[in-house]
Amino acid sequence: MGVYPTKRALEIAEEQGLDLVEISPNAKPPVAKVMDYKKFLYEQKKREKVLKAKASKVVVKEIRFGPQTDDHDYEFKKKNAEKFLKDGAKLKAFVFFKGRSIVFKDQGQILLLRLAQDLEEVGKVEQMPKLEGKRMTMFMAPKKTK
């Protein structure tokens, strides 16, 4: 590939049926390379696609409770939450207050804190229970496995 005057470089590229691509235009003299530009773009897109596929996607799973969820339902939902965290998904647990059940917001908070305590081996709390309108929400993330 050596350094050729621009006209000679263009002739060489045309002879080979390839493109003359300027690598660094600010260099003295400018650096150019003879290559198939369309193939280069294709390879670059392919590399970007592979990197994008390897990037981890954050999955958020939701679990809904009522303020007066009984023990059986709680255990069932806790097992699902544990499975979600073990699979590497984030967890959004919330208590939904219907109608006048908003007066039991302390029970909702106790329920979410109990869930956080029961799942402390598999996940850590990202956001403590917080009341937003008629929902009290808590976020948990999976613990890193060694």
Residue frames as a rotation matrix with the C-alpha (Angstrom) as fourth column:
MET 1
0.577 0.817 0.000 0.00
0.817 -0.577 0.000 0.00
0.000 0.000 -1.000 0.00
GLY 2
-0.487 -0.840 -0.240 2.62
0.862 -0.506 0.024 2.86
-0.141 -0.195 0.971 0.00
VAL 3
0.095 0.444 -0.891 2.07
0.232 -0.880 -0.413 6.59
-0.968 -0.167 -0.187 -0.37
TYR 4
-0.406 -0.124 0.905 1.07
0.908 0.052 0.415 7.59
-0.099 0.991 0.091 -3.91
PRO 5
-0.956 0.202 -0.212 0.14
-0.225 -0.970 0.093 10.95
-0.187 0.136 0.973 -5.36
THR 6
-0.286 0.947 0.145 -3.66
-0.382 0.026 -0.924 11.25
-0.879 -0.319 0.354 -5.43
LYS 7
0.286 0.423 -0.860 -4.06
-0.947 -0.012 -0.321 10.74
-0.146 0.906 0.397 -9.20
ARG 8
-0.505 -0.561 -0.656 -1.86
-0.628 0.760 -0.167 7.63
0.592 0.328 -0.737 -9.21
ALA 9
-0.908 0.216 0.359 -3.69
-0.196 0.538 -0.820 6.27
-0.370 -0.815 -0.446 -6.16
LEU 10
0.055 0.984 -0.169 -7.05
-0.655 -0.092 -0.750 6.73
-0.753 0.152 0.640 -7.92
GLU 11
0.104 -0.092 -0.990 -5.72
-0.933 0.336 -0.129 4.89
0.344 0.937 -0.051 -10.97
ILE 12
-0.866 -0.472 -0.164 -4.54
-0.372 0.829 -0.418 1.97
0.333 -0.301 -0.894 -8.81
ALA 13
-0.606 0.714 0.350 -7.94
-0.278 0.222 -0.935 1.79
-0.745 -0.664 0.064 -7.10
GLU 14
0.294 0.746 -0.598 -9.77
-0.846 -0.088 -0.526 1.80
-0.445 0.660 0.605 -10.46
GLU 15
-0.307 -0.502 -0.809 -7.47
-0.807 0.587 -0.058 -0.91
0.504 0.635 -0.585 -11.86
GLN 16
-0.990 -0.119 -0.076 -8.35
-0.054 0.815 -0.577 -3.16
0.130 -0.567 -0.814 -8.93
GLY 17
-0.281 0.960 -0.014 -12.04
0.186 0.069 0.980 -2.24
0.941 0.273 -0.198 -9.06
LEU 18
-0.093 0.173 -0.980 -11.91
0.988 0.138 -0.069 -0.89
0.123 -0.975 -0.184 -5.50
ASP 19
0.824 0.418 0.381 -12.42
0.347 -0.906 0.244 2.47
0.447 -0.069 -0.892 -3.75
LEU 20
-0.407 -0.904 0.130 -9.81
0.481 -0.333 -0.811 4.96
0.777 -0.268 0.570 -2.54
VAL 21
0.700 0.671 -0.245 -10.67
0.514 -0.236 0.825 5.83
0.496 -0.703 -0.510 1.06
GLU 22
-0.052 -0.688 0.724 -9.01
-0.243 -0.694 -0.678 8.72
0.969 -0.211 -0.131 2.89
ILE 23
0.110 0.019 -0.994 -7.95
0.781 0.617 0.098 7.45
0.615 -0.787 0.053 6.35
SER 24
0.216 -0.061 -0.974 -6.54
0.774 -0.598 0.209 10.64
-0.595 -0.799 -0.082 7.92
PRO 25
0.594 0.126 0.795 -7.01
0.723 -0.518 -0.458 13.80
0.354 0.846 -0.398 5.83
ASN 26
0.982 -0.172 0.073 -5.13
-0.187 -0.884 0.428 16.10
-0.009 -0.434 -0.901 8.26
ALA 27
0.437 -0.874 0.212 -1.83
0.401 0.400 0.824 14.21
-0.805 -0.275 0.526 7.96
LYS 28
0.634 -0.347 -0.691 0.91
-0.720 -0.593 -0.362 15.57
-0.284 0.727 -0.625 5.70
PRO 29
-0.791 0.509 -0.340 0.67
-0.512 -0.244 0.824 13.95
0.336 0.826 0.453 3.15
PRO 30
0.098 0.912 0.398 -2.96
-0.984 0.149 -0.098 12.71
-0.149 -0.382 0.912 3.58
VAL 31
-0.841 -0.366 0.399 -3.19
-0.362 0.928 0.087 8.96
-0.402 -0.071 -0.913 4.21
ALA 32
0.165 0.884 -0.437 -5.46
-0.983 0.110 -0.148 6.94
-0.083 0.454 0.887 1.90
LYS 33
-0.602 -0.286 0.746 -6.19
-0.320 0.942 0.103 3.24
-0.732 -0.177 -0.658 1.53
VAL 34
-0.503 0.424 -0.753 -7.43
-0.765 0.188 0.616 1.17
0.403 0.886 0.230 -1.39
MET 35
-0.914 0.264 0.309 -10.38
0.012 0.778 -0.628 -0.99
-0.406 -0.570 -0.714 -0.21
ASP 36
-0.540 0.836 0.101 -13.91
0.445 0.181 0.877 -2.11
0.715 0.518 -0.469 -0.99
TYR 37
-0.872 0.127 0.473 -15.86
-0.392 -0.759 -0.519 0.60
0.293 -0.639 0.712 0.87
LYS 38
0.135 0.989 -0.063 -19.25
-0.783 0.146 0.604 -1.14
0.607 -0.032 0.794 0.73
LYS 39
0.275 -0.124 -0.953 -17.71
0.312 0.950 -0.033 -4.29
0.909 -0.288 0.300 2.23
PHE 40
-0.790 -0.611 -0.044 -16.06
0.291 -0.311 -0.905 -2.17
0.540 -0.728 0.423 4.94
LEU 41
-0.534 0.678 0.504 -19.44
-0.781 -0.624 0.012 -0.58
0.323 -0.388 0.863 5.84
TYR 42
0.407 0.688 -0.601 -21.10
-0.423 0.725 0.543 -4.02
0.810 0.033 0.586 5.87
GLU 43
-0.132 -0.563 -0.816 -18.44
0.548 0.644 -0.533 -5.41
0.826 -0.518 0.224 8.24
GLN 44
-0.914 -0.226 0.336 -18.77
-0.097 -0.683 -0.724 -2.36
0.393 -0.695 0.602 10.49
LYS 45
-0.099 0.964 0.249 -22.57
-0.881 -0.201 0.428 -2.75
0.463 -0.176 0.869 10.72
LYS 46
0.392 0.185 -0.901 -22.12
0.000 0.980 0.201 -6.44
0.920 -0.078 0.384 11.45
ARG 47
-0.585 -0.700 -0.410 -19.71
0.475 0.114 -0.873 -5.68
0.658 -0.705 0.265 14.32
GLU 48
-0.785 0.345 0.515 -22.11
-0.550 -0.770 -0.323 -3.08
0.285 -0.537 0.794 15.77
LYS 49
0.238 0.931 -0.277 -24.99
-0.679 0.364 0.638 -5.56
0.695 0.037 0.719 15.60
VAL 50
0.113 -0.291 -0.950 -22.98
0.423 0.879 -0.219 -8.19
0.899 -0.378 0.222 17.50
LEU 51
-0.881 -0.473 -0.006 -22.03
0.232 -0.420 -0.877 -5.65
0.412 -0.774 0.480 20.19
LYS 52
-0.464 0.795 0.391 -25.65
-0.805 -0.563 0.189 -4.53
0.371 -0.227 0.901 20.49
ALA 53
0.386 0.611 -0.691 -26.81
-0.287 0.791 0.540 -8.14
0.877 -0.011 0.481 20.89
LYS 54
-0.230 -0.577 -0.784 -24.28
0.606 0.545 -0.579 -8.70
0.761 -0.609 0.224 23.68
ALA 55
-0.777 -0.019 0.629 -25.42
-0.355 -0.812 -0.464 -5.61
0.520 -0.584 0.624 25.58
SER 56
-0.795 0.475 -0.379 -27.56
0.607 0.646 -0.464 -6.63
0.024 -0.598 -0.801 28.52
LYS 57
-0.381 0.774 0.506 -31.17
-0.099 -0.578 0.810 -5.55
0.919 0.258 0.297 28.52
VAL 58
-0.970 0.075 0.230 -32.71
-0.234 -0.059 -0.970 -4.61
-0.059 -0.995 0.075 31.85
VAL 59
-0.376 0.879 -0.293 -35.94
0.228 0.394 0.890 -6.50
0.898 0.268 -0.349 32.46
VAL 60
-0.847 0.191 0.495 -38.33
-0.527 -0.416 -0.741 -5.16
0.065 -0.889 0.454 35.10
LYS 61
-0.518 0.697 -0.496 -40.92
0.437 0.713 0.548 -7.57
0.736 0.067 -0.674 36.49
GLU 62
-0.506 0.429 0.749 -43.89
-0.681 -0.731 -0.041 -6.32
0.530 -0.530 0.662 38.49
ILE 63
-0.617 0.410 -0.672 -45.66
0.618 0.781 -0.091 -7.89
0.488 -0.471 -0.735 41.45
ARG 64
-0.399 0.592 0.700 -48.89
-0.420 -0.797 0.434 -6.38
0.815 -0.121 0.567 42.72
PHE 65
-0.773 0.178 -0.609 -50.21
0.599 0.521 -0.608 -6.67
0.209 -0.834 -0.510 46.24
GLY 66
0.299 0.822 0.484 -53.31
0.191 -0.549 0.814 -5.41
0.935 -0.151 -0.321 47.99
PRO 67
-0.189 -0.431 0.882 -52.95
-0.731 -0.539 -0.420 -3.80
0.656 -0.724 -0.214 51.42
GLN 68
0.110 0.286 0.952 -54.56
-0.894 0.448 -0.031 -6.82
-0.435 -0.847 0.305 53.07
THR 69
0.143 -0.174 -0.974 -52.94
-0.695 0.683 -0.224 -9.65
0.704 0.709 -0.023 51.10
ASP 70
0.855 0.220 0.470 -53.23
-0.504 0.569 0.650 -12.91
-0.124 -0.792 0.597 53.05
ASP 71
0.157 -0.897 0.413 -50.30
-0.591 0.249 0.767 -15.21
-0.791 -0.364 -0.491 53.85
HIS 72
0.232 -0.045 0.972 -50.91
0.505 0.859 -0.080 -17.77
-0.832 0.509 0.222 51.09
ASP 73
0.903 0.134 0.408 -51.02
0.424 -0.431 -0.797 -15.12
0.070 0.892 -0.446 48.34
TYR 74
0.734 -0.679 0.012 -48.00
-0.650 -0.697 0.302 -13.39
-0.197 -0.229 -0.953 49.86
GLU 75
0.088 -0.722 0.686 -45.95
-0.216 0.659 0.721 -16.62
-0.972 -0.211 -0.098 49.85
PHE 76
0.469 0.184 0.864 -46.98
0.718 0.490 -0.495 -17.38
-0.514 0.852 0.097 46.26
LYS 77
0.964 -0.071 0.258 -45.98
0.105 -0.786 -0.609 -13.90
0.246 0.614 -0.750 45.07
LYS 78
0.555 -0.812 0.181 -42.77
-0.655 -0.292 0.697 -14.01
-0.513 -0.506 -0.693 47.12
LYS 79
0.158 -0.476 0.865 -41.73
0.319 0.854 0.412 -17.23
-0.935 0.211 0.287 45.31
ASN 80
0.695 0.146 0.704 -42.35
0.719 -0.137 -0.682 -15.55
-0.003 0.980 -0.200 41.95
ALA 81
0.927 -0.363 0.089 -40.36
-0.366 -0.931 0.011 -12.49
0.079 -0.043 -0.996 43.05
GLU 82
0.331 -0.832 0.445 -37.48
-0.372 0.319 0.872 -14.73
-0.867 -0.454 -0.204 44.15
LYS 83
0.287 -0.155 0.945 -37.52
0.726 0.679 -0.109 -16.49
-0.625 0.718 0.307 40.76
PHE 84
0.911 0.094 0.403 -37.48
0.352 -0.685 -0.638 -13.14
0.216 0.722 -0.657 38.91
LEU 85
0.739 -0.665 0.108 -34.49
-0.639 -0.639 0.428 -11.90
-0.216 -0.385 -0.897 40.94
LYS 86
0.184 -0.679 0.711 -32.60
-0.027 0.719 0.694 -15.18
-0.983 -0.147 0.114 40.46
ASP 87
0.459 0.058 0.886 -33.17
0.834 0.315 -0.453 -14.88
-0.305 0.947 0.096 36.69
GLY 88
-0.573 -0.820 -0.004 -31.47
0.787 -0.551 0.278 -11.47
-0.230 0.156 0.961 36.81
ALA 89
-0.092 0.608 0.788 -34.53
0.587 -0.606 0.536 -9.24
0.804 0.512 -0.301 36.37
LYS 90
-0.954 -0.084 0.288 -35.25
-0.152 -0.693 -0.705 -6.16
0.259 -0.716 0.648 38.46
LEU 91
-0.417 0.829 -0.373 -38.38
0.861 0.492 0.130 -6.28
0.291 -0.267 -0.919 40.59
LYS 92
-0.786 0.330 0.522 -41.02
-0.374 -0.927 0.023 -3.62
0.492 -0.178 0.852 41.04
ALA 93
-0.551 0.616 -0.564 -43.28
0.789 0.605 -0.110 -4.59
0.273 -0.505 -0.819 43.94
PHE 94
-0.855 0.273 0.441 -46.26
-0.306 -0.952 -0.003 -2.38
0.419 -0.137 0.897 44.60
VAL 95
-0.628 0.738 -0.249 -49.31
0.668 0.346 -0.659 -2.23
-0.400 -0.580 -0.710 46.79
PHE 96
-0.765 0.449 0.461 -52.37
0.136 -0.587 0.798 -0.83
0.629 0.674 0.388 45.04
PHE 97
-0.818 0.496 -0.292 -54.89
0.252 -0.147 -0.957 0.95
-0.517 -0.856 -0.005 47.24
LYS 98
-0.601 0.709 0.368 -58.48
0.496 -0.030 0.868 0.81
0.626 0.704 -0.334 45.91
GLY 99
0.348 0.905 0.245 -61.14
0.363 -0.371 0.854 3.23
0.864 -0.208 -0.458 47.12
ARG 100
0.727 0.021 0.686 -60.87
-0.530 -0.618 0.581 3.91
0.436 -0.786 -0.438 50.83
SER 101
0.845 -0.429 -0.320 -58.19
0.516 0.811 0.275 1.27
0.142 -0.397 0.907 51.43
ILE 102
0.175 -0.800 0.574 -55.66
0.149 -0.554 -0.819 4.15
0.973 0.229 0.022 51.38
VAL 103
0.601 0.082 0.795 -56.21
-0.715 -0.390 0.580 4.34
0.357 -0.917 -0.176 55.15
PHE 104
0.921 -0.276 0.275 -54.17
0.090 0.837 0.540 1.08
-0.379 -0.472 0.796 55.36
LYS 105
0.748 -0.658 -0.086 -51.02
-0.336 -0.264 -0.904 2.63
0.572 0.706 -0.419 53.87
ASP 106
0.066 -0.734 0.676 -49.02
-0.991 0.031 0.131 1.58
-0.118 -0.678 -0.725 56.94
GLN 107
0.463 0.155 0.873 -50.03
-0.194 0.978 -0.070 -2.05
-0.865 -0.137 0.483 56.27
GLY 108
0.992 -0.109 0.068 -48.86
0.084 0.155 -0.984 -1.68
0.097 0.982 0.163 52.66
GLN 109
0.397 -0.898 0.190 -45.50
-0.775 -0.438 -0.456 -0.37
0.493 0.034 -0.870 53.79
ILE 110
0.091 -0.307 0.947 -45.14
-0.792 0.554 0.255 -3.21
-0.603 -0.774 -0.193 56.32
LEU 111
0.804 0.293 0.517 -45.95
0.048 0.836 -0.547 -5.72
-0.592 0.465 0.658 53.55
LEU 112
0.863 -0.506 -0.016 -43.28
-0.110 -0.155 -0.982 -4.31
0.494 0.849 -0.189 51.21
LEU 113
0.143 -0.843 0.519 -40.66
-0.958 -0.250 -0.142 -4.13
0.250 -0.477 -0.843 53.95
ARG 114
0.347 0.067 0.935 -41.45
-0.493 0.862 0.121 -7.74
-0.798 -0.503 0.332 54.88
LEU 115
0.978 0.012 0.207 -40.94
0.172 0.512 -0.841 -8.72
-0.116 0.859 0.499 51.23
ALA 116
0.557 -0.824 0.106 -37.59
-0.541 -0.457 -0.706 -6.88
0.630 0.336 -0.700 51.15
GLN 117
0.038 -0.528 0.849 -36.49
-0.966 0.198 0.166 -8.66
-0.256 -0.826 -0.502 54.32
ASP 118
0.580 0.260 0.772 -37.58
-0.181 0.965 -0.189 -12.09
-0.794 -0.030 0.607 52.99
LEU 119
0.925 -0.182 0.334 -35.72
0.376 0.309 -0.874 -11.57
0.056 0.934 0.354 49.71
GLU 120
0.761 -0.641 -0.099 -32.52
-0.579 -0.741 0.339 -10.02
-0.291 -0.201 -0.935 51.10
GLU 121
0.111 -0.752 0.649 -30.44
0.055 0.657 0.752 -13.11
-0.992 -0.048 0.115 50.14
VAL 122
-0.019 -0.056 0.998 -31.30
0.914 0.404 0.040 -12.81
-0.406 0.913 0.043 46.42
GLY 123
0.143 0.126 0.982 -31.86
0.723 -0.691 -0.016 -9.07
0.676 0.712 -0.190 45.98
LYS 124
-0.651 -0.346 -0.676 -31.14
0.714 -0.582 -0.390 -5.66
-0.258 -0.736 0.626 47.39
VAL 125
0.444 0.873 -0.199 -33.56
0.780 -0.486 -0.394 -2.75
-0.441 0.020 -0.897 47.73
GLU 126
-0.491 -0.558 0.668 -32.92
0.820 -0.556 0.138 0.03
0.294 0.616 0.731 45.22
GLN 127
-0.628 0.373 0.683 -35.77
-0.328 -0.923 0.202 2.25
0.706 -0.097 0.701 46.36
MET 128
-0.949 0.304 -0.088 -37.56
0.193 0.337 -0.922 2.02
-0.250 -0.891 -0.378 49.69
PRO 129
-0.222 0.945 0.240 -41.39
0.975 0.213 0.062 1.93
0.007 0.248 -0.969 49.67
LYS 130
-0.931 -0.070 -0.359 -42.71
0.064 -0.998 0.028 5.25
-0.360 0.003 0.933 48.41
LEU 131
-0.067 0.991 0.118 -46.34
0.662 0.133 -0.738 6.33
-0.746 0.029 -0.665 48.06
GLU 132
-0.962 -0.135 -0.240 -47.24
-0.098 -0.647 0.756 7.76
-0.257 0.750 0.609 44.63
GLY 133
-0.418 0.888 -0.191 -50.95
-0.751 -0.220 0.622 8.47
0.510 0.404 0.759 44.33
LYS 134
0.591 0.704 0.394 -52.80
-0.807 0.518 0.284 5.20
-0.004 -0.485 0.874 45.03
ARG 135
0.765 -0.405 -0.500 -49.67
0.170 0.877 -0.449 3.04
0.621 0.259 0.740 44.69
MET 136
0.642 -0.697 0.320 -46.87
-0.621 -0.228 0.750 2.35
-0.450 -0.680 -0.579 47.12
THR 137
0.887 -0.328 -0.325 -43.85
-0.128 0.502 -0.855 1.20
0.444 0.800 0.403 45.10
MET 138
0.482 -0.815 0.321 -40.55
-0.474 0.066 0.878 -0.46
-0.737 -0.575 -0.354 45.99
PHE 139
0.722 -0.324 -0.611 -37.75
-0.554 0.258 -0.792 -1.45
0.414 0.910 0.006 43.59
MET 140
0.540 -0.598 0.593 -35.34
-0.281 0.536 0.796 -4.35
-0.794 -0.596 0.122 44.07
ALA 141
0.417 -0.509 -0.753 -32.33
-0.858 0.053 -0.511 -5.40
0.299 0.859 -0.415 42.02
PRO 142
0.924 -0.110 -0.367 -30.74
0.158 0.982 0.101 -8.87
0.350 -0.151 0.925 41.92
LYS 143
0.600 -0.791 0.119 -27.54
-0.443 -0.205 0.873 -9.36
-0.666 -0.576 -0.474 43.92
LYS 144
0.293 -0.608 -0.738 -24.46
-0.889 0.110 -0.444 -10.09
0.351 0.787 -0.508 41.87
THR 145
0.972 -0.003 0.233 -23.54
-0.084 0.929 0.359 -13.78
-0.218 -0.369 0.904 41.94
LYS 146
0.230 -0.970 -0.073 -19.85
-0.837 -0.236 0.494 -14.64
-0.496 -0.053 -0.866 42.32
